[in-house]
Amino acid sequence: MTQTKTEWKEQTSKIGWTDVPLSVNRLLGIFKYYNRYISAPEIRREEEMKRLTDMSEESIKSGMAWLKEHRRQYAFSSKNPRGYNRDVQYVRLNVPYTRYQLYGGNYRGITSTIRWNQFNITRKRMKEWQAIVDAHWAKRASFIDQEALRVQQKHLANIVRRVEDEEKNAKQVLSQEQIREGVLKTFDAYRCGNTSSSHGAWSFGLSYCTRYIVSDPDRWEYKKLDKEYKAGDLMDEPDYEEMIRKIVDSTYVTDDTLVVQLPALAERLVAAKKIQYQASKDWHEVMNDIYNKMKEMIE
């Protein structure tokens, strides 16, 4: 017995829509996402295969089964204009074999968006998507390994960036002699009735030399410490061994080719931190000596 092909119809109302299941929404987000920077079909296909790695195997299988079951009878659409956003919410129209009529209806708000974004999933398109899924299964383990390595490389890059920033900070510290010179220049400006920036003659060297000087004991970074400090106190020297352990024993970097870089980075970080702490010690010594003499003279 020959099966009669069902004709699709269009109408302007009484259709409605329902959000597709989460797994289906993610699949459609992958297959229908348009990246204008990727024009080559083979590269786009490879990207779609990789993005499927973010889904569980069960979600992929159940989502594909749902699409195969519904795609013949129902039209689909999306709530976001143009449907280009990766966070787009896809919907299935509620009436079988029915689409919104493009022109002639009095569409408003979200209904107008649904009308413009509606689409059908053809048999050919479904086969193309299934082929991408089938190819994905063969490469899934490799994709997962690549992504894991990429994430570890990102964590390593963050460590490298932190070390380089601290090394730059260490190069900006001032010697005791420069600190004393800054005091004289700053007070000379005041003596002559001139104003000075909040950093005085030390410029930003003041900030780099006072990383371990307590400016305001009521600030949250001091309150979370085990020890209580007063304004102007020199903080205890950092636990450099703990600093090294946090980098070398990082649970975020486990690939052998990356782990070997951690000890040297840890040593560089400690070296930079030691320079900064010594600078704070110098500042504390010089400025306390000057302050005490000024206080004694005024009193």
N, C-alpha and C positions, 0 to 999 in steps of 0.2 A: 504494500500500500504506500503510495507516494505521499510524503508529508508536505502540506501546503505552507508556503512561506508567509509569515505574518507581516502585514504591512504596518509601518510606523505611522503615527499620526502626530499632529501638533495642535496644541490648544493653549489658550492664554491664562487659564486659571484651573483650580481644583486638581493640582498635581502634587505639590509639596515635595519635601525631600527629607532624608534621614542621613545622619553622619555615618560614614562607613566604619567598620571596626578598626581599632588602632593598627593592627598588623597590615590591613589593606591600605590604610592611610599612609603608612610608612612606605609600602611598596609603590604606591602611586606617586608619592613624593620623590622616590628615586627614579622611577621610569619616566616621569613627565617633567622632572626638573630640567630647566634649560639654562645652560651655562654658555653665555655668549662668547666666552674666551676659549671655548673648546669647540672647534668646528669639525675636526676629523672624526668620522663615525667610529673608527676603531678605538680611538682614545676615549670617546664618550662612553663606549660600551665597557671599556676597562674600568672607568670610573664608577659606572653603575654596579659592576661586579664587586668592586672594592667596598662600596657603600652598603652592599647587602651584608657585609661582615658585621655591621652594627646591629643586625637583627639576629635573634636566635633561630636555629634551624626550624624549630616548631612554628615560630611566627611566620617564617617565609612559606612553609608548606601550607599552613592553614590559610594564609592570606591569598596565595595563588589559587587554592581550591575554592575559596569564596568568590574570587573574581571569575573563575571559569563557570561557576554556577549561576552568577547573576548577570554576566556581561551580555548575554544574548537578549534578555528580556528588558533590561533597564538601561536608561541613559545615566550619565554621571555628570557631575559638575564640581565646582569649588567655590568657597565663600570669599576667598581673597581675590581682588581684582587681577585679572590676567593669569592668575595661578602660577606666577613665577617664584613666589616666596617658598623656601624650603619648609616653612611652618604652616603652609596652606592646609586648610581643612577640606577634605574631599567629601562629597555627598553622593548618595544614590537617589535619583528621582523615585517617587513612591508608586507611580502608575506604570505598569508594564507597557512597553512599546509606545511610550508617549514622551514627547519632548515639548519644551516651551516654544511657542511660535516666536520667531525672532522679531517680527515687526507686526504692529497692529494692536498689541496689548497695552493696557495701562499699567506698566510695571513700575514699582517703586522700591527703593531701598535694596535690601538683600536679594529680593526676587529678581530685580534687574541684573544684579551681578550673577546670580545663578543662571539666568537666561543666556547671558553672553558667554559664560564659561562652560556651558554644557558640551559634552562630547560623548561619543560612543566608542566602545572598545571592540574593534573588528577582530575577526578570526585571525587575520594576518598579523595584527599587532599583538594579539595574545600569544601567538606562536613565537614571535620575536622576543617577547618578555620571558617566555618559558625557556628559550634557548640561552638567554643571559643567565637565568637561574641555574640551568644545567651546567653551563661553563663555570659558574661561580663555585659549585660544589667541588669541582676538580682542583680549584685554586684556593679554596677557603682557608686551609691550614697555612698556606704560604702568606695569604693576606693578613691573617691574624698575627703571624710572626713579624711581618713587616710593620704592622701598626704598633705592636708592642715595642719594637726597636725605635720607631719614630717617637713614641712617648718618652722612652728613656733618654733619647738624644735631646729632647726638649728639656727634660729635667737637668741633664748635664749642662746644657746651654745656660740654664738659669744659674747654676752654680758658677760657671765660668764668668757670667756677667757680674755676679755678686763679688767674686774675687777681684775682677778687674776694677770694679767701682771702689772697693776698699783700698786697692793699690793706688788709685788716683787720689783718694782722700789722704793717704799716707804721705803722698808727695807734696801736699799743701800745708803740712804742719810747720810751725815756726820753732826756731831754736830759742834758748833762754835769752840770748843776746837780742834777738829780734823782738821778743816779747817786751824786754826792757825798753828798747828803742821805741816800740809802739806806745808804751806808757808815757814816755817823755813827749813824743809828738802829739799825742792826744791831749795831754794836760797843757802843753804849750799852746795848742789851739784855744783851749778854754781860757788860758791866761791872757791871751790876746783878744778875748771876747768873740771868738769865732765858734760857730757850731760845728758839730761833728756827726758823722753817721752813727747809727747804733752800734756799728762794728769798730768805731774808732779808727785809728791809724793801722790797726791790724787787718782791716778789711775782712774777707771771709776766712782768713787764717784763724780768727777767733773761734769760729765754729769748729774747725778741724782740730783745734788744740783743746777743746773743752768737751769732747765726746763723753768723757768719764768724770766730768764735774757736775755735781747736782745743782741745777739751776732753780728748780722749784720742787721741794719734796712732796707737794700735793699733786703733782702730775701723775697720771696713771702708770707710766713706765717705771716710776720709782716705787709706787705703792705695791706693785706686784712682786717686788723683791723681798727676800726673806729678812733683810737687814733694814733698819730704819736709818735714814740719813737726814742731815740738816742741809740747808742751803749753803753752797760753797764747799761741801765735803768732796773729797776724792773717793770715788767708788772703789770697791775691791777689784783687784786685777782679775780679768776674765779667766775662766777655766779653759786653758788652751787645749788640754787633752780631750776634754768633752767636745770642744769645737772640732777637733780632728775626727773624733769618733762619729759625730753627726754626719760628716761628709763621707768618710771612708766606709762606714757601715750603712750607707743610705739604702733603704729598701726599694727606692724608686729606680735605682740604677744597678742592674744585675748582669747585663751582658758583659762578657769578658773583655771585649774590645773597648768598652767604655769604662769599666771598673778600674783598669790599669791607670787611668788618668786621674783618679780621685786622690791618691796620696799626695801627688805633687801640688794639686789644687789646694788641698788642706794645708800644706806647709806654706804656700804662698799667702793664704788667708791669715794664718797665724802670724806670719812675719809682718803683714800690713797692720794687723791689730796691735801687735807689740809696739810698733812705731807710734801708733795713735795713743796708746796708753802712756807711753813714755812722754809724749807731748803733753798729755793731761797732767802728768806728774810735774813736769817742768812748769807748766802754767800755775798749778796749785802752789808750788814752792815760791816762784817769783812773785806772784800776785799777793800771796799771804804775807810775804816779807814786806812788800811795799805798803800793803794795807795796814799792817800792824804798826809800822813806823809812822804813817800818816795819822793813825788813830791816836798814837802816843803823843804826837806833836800837837794835835788839836785839843786833846784832853788836858 
